[in-house]
Amino acid sequence: MFINIIDQHISLKPTEIGDAEPLFNLVDANREHLHPWMPWVDATKTVADERHFIESMLTKQARGEVFITTIIVDGEVAGMLDIHNIDQANHRGEIGYWLGKAFVGQGVMTKSLERLEEIAFTELELHKLQLDADVDNPASRAVAERRQYHLDATLPEHAFINGHYVDEVIYSLTVDEWSQRQDD
C-alpha cells in the first residue's frame, strides 16, 4: 500500500475495505459535527454501511470515476478526501471531504487538498477541479479560498441536505492556475 506523506503528521492513504471500522467509528463519534453538511451521515449506521460505501467507491475507482483517500494524522484516521464524478471526456472532477472535529482548524484539510491537487493534475491528468460547499459552511469555504480556488457561482437551493434545500457556492481550480502557482 502506497502512503502519500504530506508532512511529519499528515498523510493520505488509499482507502481500503479494512478502513471501514475506523472510518465508521470516526463518523459515529462525530455525527453532530458532520450532520449539518453531510447528507450521508444518517444512513451510515453500522460498520457494514461504511464497508458497503468503500466497496462501491473502490469499484468506481477501478472504472476511473473516483479517486478516494483516507486522511491519517499522527497514525490515526482523521477523515476522507476524494475526487468524485470524474469526467474523463472533459478531464474534470469534483472534490469531496470531511474531517473529524478533533482535526479541524489545524490545516489538515488544506494541506491534504494541496497534495490531492498535485495527484489530480499530474497523475490523473485532470484539467479542472470543482469544489461545492454550503454557503453557510465557513470552514469548508475557507479551505477552497486558502487553496485559491476561484468562486464561480452561488446556486440557490442546489443541494438537498437533511430534509431541506441549501444554497451552494461552486469553486474551481484549473491545471493552468495550479501550475502558475507552482512556478511562483
MDTraj code that builds the backbone (N, CA, C; nanometers):
import mdtraj as md
import numpy as np

residues = "MET PHE ILE ASN ILE ILE ASP GLN HIS ILE SER LEU LYS PRO THR GLU ILE GLY ASP ALA GLU PRO LEU PHE ASN LEU VAL ASP ALA ASN ARG GLU HIS LEU HIS PRO TRP MET PRO TRP VAL ASP ALA THR LYS THR VAL ALA ASP GLU ARG HIS PHE ILE GLU SER MET LEU THR LYS GLN ALA ARG GLY GLU VAL PHE ILE THR THR ILE ILE VAL ASP GLY GLU VAL ALA GLY MET LEU ASP ILE HIS ASN ILE ASP GLN ALA ASN HIS ARG GLY GLU ILE GLY TYR TRP LEU GLY LYS ALA PHE VAL GLY GLN GLY VAL MET THR LYS SER LEU GLU ARG LEU GLU GLU ILE ALA PHE THR GLU LEU GLU LEU HIS LYS LEU GLN LEU ASP ALA ASP VAL ASP ASN PRO ALA SER ARG ALA VAL ALA GLU ARG ARG GLN TYR HIS LEU ASP ALA THR LEU PRO GLU HIS ALA PHE ILE ASN GLY HIS TYR VAL ASP GLU VAL ILE TYR SER LEU THR VAL ASP GLU TRP SER GLN ARG GLN ASP ASP".split()
xyz = np.array([
    [0.0832, -0.1175, 0.0000],
    [0.0000, 0.0000, 0.0000],
    [0.0880, 0.1242, 0.0000],
    [0.0547, 0.2191, -0.0874],
    [0.1306, 0.3422, -0.1001],
    [0.0738, 0.4489, -0.0072],
    [0.1559, 0.5017, 0.0808],
    [0.1171, 0.6102, 0.1702],
    [0.1792, 0.7379, 0.1157],
    [0.0981, 0.8401, 0.0985],
    [0.1444, 0.9675, 0.0469],
    [0.1664, 1.0607, 0.1661],
    [0.2915, 1.0739, 0.2079],
    [0.3246, 1.1542, 0.3262],
    [0.3238, 1.3018, 0.2889],
    [0.2465, 1.3795, 0.3637],
    [0.2349, 1.5232, 0.3388],
    [0.3340, 1.5992, 0.4262],
    [0.3363, 1.5680, 0.5547],
    [0.4344, 1.6248, 0.6474],
    [0.4553, 1.5253, 0.7606],
    [0.5222, 1.5651, 0.8660],
    [0.5531, 1.4695, 0.9735],
    [0.4290, 1.4191, 1.0463],
    [0.3137, 1.4837, 1.0271],
    [0.1916, 1.4436, 1.0972],
    [0.0828, 1.3896, 1.0048],
    [0.0768, 1.4384, 0.8814],
    [-0.0367, 1.4126, 0.7924],
    [0.0054, 1.3285, 0.6732],
    [-0.0800, 1.2325, 0.6390],
    [-0.0594, 1.1558, 0.5161],
    [-0.1942, 1.1167, 0.4568],
    [-0.1908, 1.0864, 0.3277],
    [-0.3068, 1.0318, 0.2578],
    [-0.2739, 0.8882, 0.2241],
    [-0.3713, 0.8004, 0.2418],
    [-0.3511, 0.6610, 0.2030],
    [-0.4682, 0.6177, 0.1176],
    [-0.4446, 0.5259, 0.0271],
    [-0.5568, 0.4718, -0.0493],
    [-0.6572, 0.4075, 0.0470],
    [-0.7824, 0.4410, 0.0318],
    [-0.8857, 0.3829, 0.1180],
    [-0.9027, 0.2357, 0.0824],
    [-0.9126, 0.1523, 0.1868],
    [-0.9266, 0.0077, 0.1707],
    [-1.0456, -0.0414, 0.2523],
    [-1.0914, -0.1597, 0.2215],
    [-1.2018, -0.2204, 0.2965],
    [-1.1697, -0.2228, 0.4465],
    [-1.0452, -0.2489, 0.4803],
    [-1.0040, -0.2537, 0.6209],
    [-1.0184, -0.1213, 0.6939],
    [-1.0407, -0.0127, 0.6215],
    [-1.0605, 0.1181, 0.6843],
    [-1.2041, 0.1386, 0.7310],
    [-1.2930, 0.0450, 0.6978],
    [-1.4352, 0.0627, 0.7289],
    [-1.4598, 0.0846, 0.8778],
    [-1.3989, 0.0039, 0.9626],
    [-1.4263, 0.0179, 1.1062],
    [-1.3740, 0.1496, 1.1633],
    [-1.2479, 0.1867, 1.1410],
    [-1.2040, 0.3147, 1.1967],
    [-1.2777, 0.4341, 1.1356],
    [-1.3132, 0.4277, 1.0080],
    [-1.3889, 0.5373, 0.9487],
    [-1.5292, 0.5449, 1.0077],
    [-1.5941, 0.4285, 1.0222],
    [-1.7263, 0.4297, 1.0839],
    [-1.7195, 0.4850, 1.2261],
    [-1.6209, 0.4414, 1.3035],
    [-1.6081, 0.4896, 1.4414],
    [-1.5890, 0.6409, 1.4456],
    [-1.5148, 0.6943, 1.3499],
    [-1.4950, 0.8390, 1.3430],
    [-1.6258, 0.9101, 1.3075],
    [-1.6972, 0.8574, 1.2103],
    [-1.8279, 0.9150, 1.1750],
    [-1.9213, 0.9082, 1.2953],
    [-1.9265, 0.7927, 1.3586],
    [-2.0176, 0.7728, 1.4714],
    [-1.9882, 0.8699, 1.5855],
    [-1.8612, 0.8956, 1.6104],
    [-1.8227, 0.9876, 1.7186],
    [-1.8415, 1.1341, 1.6791],
    [-1.8636, 1.1597, 1.5504],
    [-1.8719, 1.2977, 1.5008],
    [-2.0035, 1.3284, 1.4307],
    [-2.1066, 1.2543, 1.4632],
    [-2.2356, 1.2737, 1.3962],
    [-2.2865, 1.4177, 1.4076],
    [-2.2817, 1.4728, 1.5249],
    [-2.3316, 1.6091, 1.5446],
    [-2.2499, 1.7093, 1.4628],
    [-2.1206, 1.6892, 1.4572],
    [-2.0303, 1.7772, 1.3814],
    [-2.0532, 1.7656, 1.2301],
    [-2.0746, 1.6453, 1.1798],
    [-2.0868, 1.6220, 1.0360],
    [-2.2286, 1.6399, 0.9819],
    [-2.3272, 1.6140, 1.0638],
    [-2.4667, 1.6099, 1.0191],
    [-2.5135, 1.7342, 0.9429],
    [-2.4805, 1.8552, 0.9851],
    [-2.5323, 1.9720, 0.9119],
    [-2.4866, 1.9806, 0.7658],
    [-2.3753, 1.9165, 0.7322],
    [-2.3169, 1.9340, 0.5991],
    [-2.3173, 1.8075, 0.5155],
    [-2.3270, 1.6927, 0.5771],
    [-2.3098, 1.5657, 0.5070],
    [-2.4397, 1.4847, 0.5073],
    [-2.5055, 1.4746, 0.3926],
    [-2.6352, 1.4069, 0.3890],
    [-2.6289, 1.2571, 0.4142],
    [-2.5106, 1.1982, 0.4073],
    [-2.4956, 1.0538, 0.4211],
    [-2.4787, 1.0085, 0.5667],
    [-2.4635, 1.1011, 0.6587],
    [-2.4339, 1.0651, 0.7983],
    [-2.5446, 0.9778, 0.8578],
    [-2.6697, 1.0157, 0.8388],
    [-2.7799, 0.9384, 0.8983],
    [-2.7893, 0.7973, 0.8420],
    [-2.7492, 0.7794, 0.7158],
    [-2.7571, 0.6473, 0.6536],
    [-2.6394, 0.5579, 0.6908],
    [-2.5373, 0.6153, 0.7520],
    [-2.4196, 0.5373, 0.7929],
    [-2.4406, 0.4941, 0.9374],
    [-2.5056, 0.3781, 0.9544],
    [-2.5468, 0.3323, 1.0875],
    [-2.4603, 0.2210, 1.1442],
    [-2.3842, 0.1542, 1.0568],
    [-2.3048, 0.0397, 1.1014],
    [-2.1726, 0.0346, 1.0254],
    [-2.0813, -0.0472, 1.0753],
    [-1.9559, -0.0711, 1.0034],
    [-1.9868, -0.1290, 0.8656],
    [-2.0880, -0.2142, 0.8576],
    [-2.1268, -0.2730, 0.7285],
    [-2.1683, -0.1656, 0.6289],
    [-2.2369, -0.0612, 0.6745],
    [-2.2733, 0.0501, 0.5859],
    [-2.1481, 0.1168, 0.5308],
    [-2.0509, 0.1408, 0.6173],
    [-1.9255, 0.2037, 0.5733],
    [-1.8507, 0.1110, 0.4783],
    [-1.8486, -0.0166, 0.5087],
    [-1.7817, -0.1140, 0.4218],
    [-1.8476, -0.1145, 0.2832],
    [-1.9805, -0.1129, 0.2793],
    [-2.0528, -0.1114, 0.1523],
    [-2.0175, 0.0147, 0.0724],
    [-2.0106, 0.1302, 0.1405],
    [-1.9722, 0.2549, 0.0747],
    [-1.8317, 0.2422, 0.0145],
    [-1.7374, 0.1924, 0.0923],
    [-1.5998, 0.1793, 0.0436],
    [-1.5941, 0.0835, -0.0757],
    [-1.6634, -0.0288, -0.0672],
    [-1.6658, -0.1243, -0.1786],
    [-1.7188, -0.0583, -0.3049],
    [-1.8250, 0.0194, -0.2897],
    [-1.8841, 0.0903, -0.4029],
    [-1.7855, 0.1908, -0.4626],
    [-1.7179, 0.2644, -0.3763],
    [-1.6214, 0.3638, -0.4238],
    [-1.5007, 0.2969, -0.4897],
    [-1.4559, 0.1854, -0.4360],
    [-1.3415, 0.1157, -0.4974],
    [-1.3782, 0.0602, -0.6352],
    [-1.5023, 0.0181, -0.6527],
    [-1.5493, -0.0260, -0.7843],
    [-1.5476, 0.0912, -0.8815],
    [-1.5968, 0.2055, -0.8355],
    [-1.5957, 0.3261, -0.9197],
    [-1.4521, 0.3713, -0.9480],
    [-1.3657, 0.3558, -0.8500],
    [-1.2259, 0.3938, -0.8706],
    [-1.1618, 0.3065, -0.9778],
    [-1.1932, 0.1781, -0.9774],
    [-1.1386, 0.0877, -1.0785],
    [-1.1839, 0.1277, -1.2190],
    [-1.2997, 0.1937, -1.2278],
    [-1.3501, 0.2414, -1.3580],
    [-1.3028, 0.3834, -1.3899],
    [-1.2236, 0.4431, -1.2998],
    [-1.1730, 0.5780, -1.3238],
    [-1.2725, 0.6882, -1.2925],
    [-1.3762, 0.6565, -1.2156],
    [-1.4814, 0.7543, -1.1862],
    [-1.4553, 0.8323, -1.0576],
    [-1.3736, 0.7781, -0.9689],
    [-1.3398, 0.8443, -0.8432],
    [-1.1941, 0.8149, -0.8079],
    [-1.1427, 0.8952, -0.7168],
    [-1.0122, 0.8712, -0.6555],
    [-1.0327, 0.9010, -0.5081],
    [-1.0217, 0.7990, -0.4238],
    [-1.0599, 0.8130, -0.2831],
    [-0.9411, 0.7866, -0.1909],
    [-0.9275, 0.8718, -0.0896],
    [-0.8190, 0.8570, 0.0072],
    [-0.8726, 0.8715, 0.1491],
    [-0.7988, 0.8148, 0.2411],
    [-0.8235, 0.8317, 0.3842],
    [-0.7139, 0.9216, 0.4388],
    [-0.7529, 1.0196, 0.5173],
    [-0.6574, 1.1127, 0.5771],
    [-0.6130, 1.0552, 0.7115],
    [-0.4822, 1.0482, 0.7303],
    [-0.4229, 0.9969, 0.8536],
    [-0.3469, 1.1104, 0.9208],
    [-0.3720, 1.1315, 1.0493],
    [-0.2993, 1.2323, 1.1270],
    [-0.2368, 1.1611, 1.2467],
    [-0.1059, 1.1669, 1.2545],
    [-0.0313, 1.1016, 1.3627],
    [-0.0755, 0.9566, 1.3819],
    [-0.0916, 0.8863, 1.2697],
    [-0.1262, 0.7446, 1.2722],
    [-0.2730, 0.7144, 1.2948],
    [-0.3554, 0.8160, 1.3098],
    [-0.4980, 0.7983, 1.3400],
    [-0.5826, 0.8411, 1.2204],
    [-0.6869, 0.7643, 1.1894],
    [-0.7799, 0.8017, 1.0832],
    [-0.8473, 0.9328, 1.1228],
    [-0.8397, 1.0334, 1.0315],
    [-0.8907, 1.1670, 1.0620],
    [-1.0073, 1.2087, 0.9730],
    [-1.0230, 1.1431, 0.8581],
    [-1.1293, 1.1810, 0.7652],
    [-1.1032, 1.1230, 0.6281],
    [-1.1733, 1.1788, 0.5299],
    [-1.1595, 1.1313, 0.3922],
    [-1.1515, 1.2497, 0.2977],
    [-1.0901, 1.2255, 0.1829],
    [-1.0758, 1.3244, 0.0773],
    [-1.0816, 1.2495, -0.0549],
    [-1.1632, 1.2989, -0.1471],
    [-1.1764, 1.2281, -0.2739],
    [-1.1969, 1.3241, -0.3897],
    [-1.1823, 1.2681, -0.5072],
    [-1.2280, 1.3312, -0.6298],
    [-1.3362, 1.2375, -0.6823],
    [-1.4564, 1.2881, -0.6992],
    [-1.5657, 1.2056, -0.7490],
    [-1.6230, 1.2687, -0.8765],
    [-1.7167, 1.1983, -0.9371],
    [-1.7747, 1.2439, -1.0641],
    [-1.6655, 1.2814, -1.1639],
    [-1.5618, 1.1991, -1.1699],
    [-1.4550, 1.2253, -1.2664],
    [-1.5117, 1.2062, -1.4069],
    [-1.4964, 1.3096, -1.4860],
    [-1.5428, 1.3115, -1.6242],
    [-1.4185, 1.2991, -1.7125],
    [-1.3934, 1.1785, -1.7604],
    [-1.2728, 1.1524, -1.8391],
    [-1.2743, 1.2295, -1.9713],
    [-1.3910, 1.2465, -2.0320],
    [-1.4003, 1.3156, -2.1606],
    [-1.3622, 1.4630, -2.1479],
    [-1.3995, 1.5242, -2.0355],
    [-1.3732, 1.6667, -2.0157],
    [-1.2615, 1.6942, -1.9162],
    [-1.1997, 1.5885, -1.8639],
    [-1.0833, 1.5982, -1.7749],
    [-1.1113, 1.6830, -1.6510],
    [-1.2220, 1.6535, -1.5826],
    [-1.2530, 1.7279, -1.4615],
    [-1.3124, 1.6341, -1.3570],
    [-1.3086, 1.6826, -1.2323],
    [-1.3654, 1.6066, -1.1220],
    [-1.4056, 1.7006, -1.0103],
    [-1.4822, 1.6459, -0.9158],
    [-1.5326, 1.7231, -0.8028],
    [-1.4678, 1.6748, -0.6739],
    [-1.4293, 1.7697, -0.5905],
    [-1.3649, 1.7406, -0.4629],
    [-1.4711, 1.7182, -0.3557],
    [-1.4489, 1.6177, -0.2721],
    [-1.5327, 1.5947, -0.1545],
    [-1.4426, 1.5662, -0.0356],
    [-1.4834, 1.6125, 0.0839],
    [-1.4005, 1.5883, 0.2011],
    [-1.4780, 1.6053, 0.3302],
    [-1.4229, 1.5427, 0.4338],
    [-1.4721, 1.5627, 0.5701],
    [-1.3624, 1.5248, 0.6679],
    [-1.3692, 1.5866, 0.7840],
    [-1.2740, 1.5598, 0.8928],
    [-1.3495, 1.5429, 1.0233],
    [-1.2940, 1.4590, 1.1111],
    [-1.3438, 1.4529, 1.2476],
    [-1.3167, 1.5865, 1.3160],
    [-1.4026, 1.6240, 1.4081],
    [-1.3952, 1.7555, 1.4732],
    [-1.2595, 1.7824, 1.5388],
    [-1.1977, 1.6804, 1.5952],
    [-1.0687, 1.6980, 1.6639],
    [-0.9573, 1.7422, 1.5694],
    [-0.9773, 1.7254, 1.4382],
    [-0.8728, 1.7560, 1.3411],
    [-0.8971, 1.8870, 1.2660],
    [-1.0105, 1.9495, 1.2933],
    [-1.0474, 2.0741, 1.2256],
    [-0.9655, 2.1903, 1.2820],
    [-0.9323, 2.2852, 1.1962],
    [-0.8639, 2.4061, 1.2403],
    [-0.7136, 2.3930, 1.2561],
    [-0.6561, 2.2835, 1.2047],
    [-0.5121, 2.2598, 1.2163],
    [-0.4414, 2.2605, 1.0808],
    [-0.5138, 2.2955, 0.9752],
    [-0.4550, 2.2954, 0.8414],
    [-0.4512, 2.1590, 0.7752],
    [-0.5112, 2.0596, 0.8382],
    [-0.5069, 1.9229, 0.7850],
    [-0.5710, 1.9158, 0.6467],
    [-0.6912, 1.9715, 0.6336],
    [-0.7605, 1.9597, 0.5050],
    [-0.6934, 2.0452, 0.3986],
    [-0.6482, 2.1627, 0.4339],
    [-0.5813, 2.2479, 0.3356],
    [-0.4569, 2.1793, 0.2812],
    [-0.3752, 2.1215, 0.3687],
    [-0.2541, 2.0505, 0.3239],
    [-0.2893, 1.9250, 0.2445],
    [-0.3930, 1.8550, 0.2870],
    [-0.4351, 1.7333, 0.2164],
    [-0.4865, 1.7671, 0.0773],
    [-0.5648, 1.8738, 0.0676],
    [-0.6158, 1.9155, -0.0627],
    [-0.5025, 1.9583, -0.1550],
    [-0.4043, 2.0249, -0.1002],
    [-0.2885, 2.0650, -0.1808],
    [-0.2236, 1.9419, -0.2453],
    [-0.2057, 1.8358, -0.1684],
    [-0.1463, 1.7136, -0.2232],
    [-0.2400, 1.6483, -0.3244],
    [-0.3705, 1.6480, -0.2969],
    [-0.4653, 1.5875, -0.3900],
    [-0.4665, 1.6626, -0.5235],
    [-0.4505, 1.7938, -0.5196],
    [-0.4414, 1.8710, -0.6442],
    [-0.3240, 1.8225, -0.7283],
    [-0.2109, 1.8014, -0.6633],
    [-0.0929, 1.7524, -0.7349],
    [-0.1224, 1.6186, -0.8017],
    [-0.1870, 1.5287, -0.7296],
    [-0.2237, 1.3981, -0.7854],
    [-0.3206, 1.4159, -0.9013],
    [-0.4207, 1.5012, -0.8827],
    [-0.5230, 1.5225, -0.9851],
    [-0.4637, 1.5758, -1.1144],
    [-0.3749, 1.6731, -1.1020],
    [-0.3238, 1.7406, -1.2213],
    [-0.2034, 1.6714, -1.2851],
    [-0.1277, 1.5962, -1.2071],
    [-0.0093, 1.5323, -1.2652],
    [-0.0300, 1.3841, -1.2932],
    [-0.0949, 1.3121, -1.2030],
    [-0.1124, 1.1686, -1.2215],
    [-0.2429, 1.1336, -1.2921],
    [-0.3518, 1.1980, -1.2510],
    [-0.4821, 1.1689, -1.3116],
    [-0.5045, 1.2506, -1.4387],
    [-0.4181, 1.3485, -1.4608],
    [-0.4215, 1.4332, -1.5796],
    [-0.5549, 1.5045, -1.5988],
    [-0.6107, 1.5526, -1.4877],
    [-0.7320, 1.6325, -1.4962],
    [-0.6963, 1.7757, -1.5325],
    [-0.7916, 1.8442, -1.5905],
    [-0.7727, 1.9845, -1.6270],
    [-0.8364, 2.0786, -1.5245],
    [-0.9441, 2.0322, -1.4597],
    [-1.0177, 2.1216, -1.3699],
    [-1.0735, 2.0436, -1.2509],
    [-1.0644, 2.1072, -1.1350],
    [-1.1262, 2.0548, -1.0131],
    [-1.2356, 2.1517, -0.9700],
    [-1.3455, 2.0956, -0.9244],
    [-1.4569, 2.1756, -0.8736],
    [-1.4818, 2.1370, -0.7287],
    [-1.5171, 2.2359, -0.6491],
    [-1.5450, 2.2135, -0.5074],
    [-1.6742, 2.2871, -0.4735],
    [-1.7756, 2.2135, -0.4295],
    [-1.9037, 2.2723, -0.3908],
    [-1.9115, 2.2766, -0.2386],
    [-1.9637, 2.3870, -0.1853],
    [-1.9777, 2.3999, -0.0402],
    [-2.1080, 2.4720, -0.0071],
    [-2.1690, 2.4322, 0.1019],
    [-2.2868, 2.5017, 0.1533],
    [-2.2460, 2.6462, 0.1823],
    [-2.3286, 2.7425, 0.1417],
    [-2.2931, 2.8827, 0.1662],
    [-2.2761, 2.9120, 0.3147],
    [-2.3397, 2.8320, 0.3982],
    [-2.3338, 2.8535, 0.5428],
    [-2.2270, 2.7692, 0.6126],
    [-2.1357, 2.7098, 0.5358],
    [-2.0289, 2.6286, 0.5933],
    [-1.8956, 2.7029, 0.5762],
    [-1.8648, 2.7938, 0.6697],
    [-1.7442, 2.8750, 0.6536],
    [-1.6151, 2.7937, 0.6550],
    [-1.6096, 2.6844, 0.7279],
    [-1.4869, 2.6037, 0.7336],
    [-1.4567, 2.5420, 0.5975],
    [-1.5588, 2.4878, 0.5326],
    [-1.5390, 2.4267, 0.4022],
    [-1.5035, 2.5318, 0.2976],
    [-1.5704, 2.6429, 0.3028],
    [-1.5412, 2.7513, 0.2084],
    [-1.3982, 2.8028, 0.2277],
    [-1.3538, 2.8096, 0.3521],
    [-1.2193, 2.8609, 0.3803],
    [-1.1114, 2.7717, 0.3200],
    [-1.1343, 2.6413, 0.3171],
    [-1.0368, 2.5503, 0.2561],
    [-1.0193, 2.5862, 0.1082],
    [-1.1305, 2.6024, 0.0374],
    [-1.1236, 2.6380, -0.1047],
    [-1.0536, 2.7721, -0.1237],
    [-1.0860, 2.8666, -0.0399],
    [-1.0285, 3.0002, -0.0534],
    [-0.8798, 3.0022, -0.0183],
    [-0.8398, 2.9254, 0.0837],
    [-0.6963, 2.9179, 0.1168],
    [-0.6168, 2.8551, 0.0022],
    [-0.6787, 2.7615, -0.0681],
    [-0.6119, 2.6971, -0.1812],
    [-0.6299, 2.7770, -0.3103],
    [-0.6852, 2.8962, -0.2993],
    [-0.7004, 2.9907, -0.4098],
    [-0.7880, 2.9396, -0.5235],
    [-0.8896, 2.8619, -0.4882],
    [-0.9918, 2.8292, -0.5872],
    [-1.0716, 2.9568, -0.6104],
    [-1.1199, 2.9755, -0.7311],
    [-1.1999, 3.0953, -0.7551],
    [-1.3480, 3.0606, -0.7455],
    [-1.4233, 3.1562, -0.6976],
    [-1.5678, 3.1401, -0.6809],
    [-1.6334, 3.1570, -0.8175],
    [-1.6981, 3.0518, -0.8654],
    [-1.7627, 3.0558, -0.9964],
    [-1.9085, 3.0983, -0.9879],
    [-1.9773, 3.0530, -0.8827],
    [-2.1210, 3.0813, -0.8760],
    [-2.1751, 3.0506, -0.7371],
    [-2.2878, 3.1102, -0.7091],
    [-2.3695, 3.0729, -0.5946],
    [-2.5002, 3.0206, -0.6516],
    [-2.5330, 2.8972, -0.6192],
    [-2.6516, 2.8334, -0.6749],
    [-2.7576, 2.8155, -0.5666],
    [-2.8693, 2.8875, -0.5787],
    [-2.9759, 2.8758, -0.4790],
    [-3.0382, 2.7360, -0.4792],
    [-3.0650, 2.6863, -0.3602],
    [-3.1342, 2.5580, -0.3411],
    [-3.0743, 2.4482, -0.4299],
    [-2.9438, 2.4377, -0.4266],
    [-2.8706, 2.3473, -0.5159],
    [-2.8550, 2.2059, -0.4611],
    [-2.8577, 2.1896, -0.3294],
    [-2.8399, 2.0563, -0.2702],
    [-2.9494, 2.0310, -0.1673],
    [-2.9914, 1.9057, -0.1585],
    [-3.0935, 1.8644, -0.0618],
    [-3.0228, 1.7914, 0.0516],
    [-3.0115, 1.8576, 0.1669],
    [-2.9383, 1.8021, 0.2800],
    [-3.0262, 1.8036, 0.4034],
    [-3.0419, 1.6862, 0.4614],
    [-3.1168, 1.6711, 0.5866],
    [-3.2570, 1.7305, 0.5790],
    [-3.3242, 1.7038, 0.4688],
    [-3.4642, 1.7401, 0.4575],
    [-3.4940, 1.8793, 0.4054],
    [-3.3911, 1.9540, 0.3663],
    [-3.4190, 2.0853, 0.3080],
    [-3.3126, 2.1224, 0.2048],
    [-3.3509, 2.2145, 0.1185],
    [-3.2588, 2.2603, 0.0145],
    [-3.1671, 2.3678, 0.0703],
    [-3.0408, 2.3612, 0.0294],
    [-2.9421, 2.4604, 0.0738],
    [-2.8767, 2.5232, -0.0486],
    [-2.8358, 2.6474, -0.0317],
    [-2.7616, 2.7168, -0.1361],
    [-2.6170, 2.6689, -0.1299],
    [-2.5567, 2.6568, -0.2469],
    [-2.4165, 2.6158, -0.2519],
    [-2.3355, 2.7147, -0.3346],
    [-2.2096, 2.7272, -0.2947],
    [-2.1127, 2.8025, -0.3741],
    [-2.0275, 2.7012, -0.4490],
    [-1.9925, 2.7372, -0.5713],
    [-1.9142, 2.6498, -0.6567],
    [-1.7791, 2.7174, -0.6799],
    [-1.6746, 2.6479, -0.6398],
    [-1.5379, 2.6952, -0.6605],
    [-1.4707, 2.6052, -0.7631],
    [-1.3669, 2.6572, -0.8300],
    [-1.2906, 2.5709, -0.9195],
    [-1.1458, 2.6159, -0.9283],
    [-1.0650, 2.5238, -0.9775],
    [-0.9227, 2.5470, -0.9995],
    [-0.8833, 2.4682, -1.1236],
    [-0.8128, 2.5336, -1.2167],
    [-0.7668, 2.4635, -1.3371],
    [-0.6197, 2.4273, -1.3223],
    [-0.5766, 2.3360, -1.4046],
    [-0.4368, 2.2942, -1.4031],
    [-0.3459, 2.4125, -1.4353],
    [-0.3894, 2.5010, -1.5234],
    [-0.3067, 2.6171, -1.5581],
    [-0.2898, 2.7099, -1.4383],
    [-0.3975, 2.7315, -1.3641],
    [-0.3889, 2.8150, -1.2430],
    [-0.2983, 2.7488, -1.1402],
    [-0.3147, 2.6192, -1.1239],
    [-0.2323, 2.5435, -1.0291],
    [-0.0852, 2.5477, -1.0708],
    [-0.0581, 2.5258, -1.1983],
    [0.0803, 2.5268, -1.2481],
    [0.1457, 2.6622, -1.2283],
    [0.0706, 2.7678, -1.2521],
    [0.1232, 2.9032, -1.2333],
    [0.1675, 2.9236, -1.0885],
    [0.0900, 2.8724, -0.9950],
    [0.1274, 2.8843, -0.8517],
    [0.2524, 2.8029, -0.8221],
    [0.2714, 2.6913, -0.8893],
    [0.3895, 2.6087, -0.8658],
    [0.5148, 2.6805, -0.9152],
    [0.4981, 2.7626, -1.0203],
    [0.6112, 2.8356, -1.0775],
    [0.6481, 2.9592, -0.9972],
    [0.5519, 3.0119, -0.9209],
    [0.5784, 3.1352, -0.8422],
    [0.6685, 3.1118, -0.7240],
])
top = md.Topology()
chain = top.add_chain()
for i, resn in enumerate(residues, 1):
    res = top.add_residue(resn, chain, resSeq=i)
    for name in ("N", "CA", "C"):
        top.add_atom(name, md.element.get_by_symbol(name[0]), res)
traj = md.Trajectory(xyz[None], top)
